[in-house]
Amino acid sequence: MAKALVVDDSRAVRMIIAKTLRDLGYEVREAANGREALEVIAVEKTAVKLVLADWNMPEIDGLELLKQLRRISTPDSLAVVMVTTETGMGRMAAALAAGANEYVMKPFTRDILVEKLQLAGIRP
């Protein structure tokens, strides 16, 4: 079973995304910020194949997390999807330029999330 990591400072958002991913066949880990996410990645090594990260979080935000993840893994080995309230085109462009595989704007539905994963070619 493929592993996914959901990174968001909102427990409710983590629960919603995690449920969708479990329904798709992922084993899910959770982190409340970028620092915790990097700790999970350090333990899980290459087992985590998908990260869904919020932009606005304490300690290490989603964009910085994305940049750090790209220093240690390629988009082919680790898919990163930003899931955020940051709806500006400049923010989206910055995330994609930093190596995000896809970008989901909050609020989102299950169908939107699944569609974005499919568009990015992400499968469990």
Order of alpha helices (4+ residues) and beta strands (2+ residues): beta-alpha-beta-alpha-beta-alpha-beta-alpha-beta-alpha
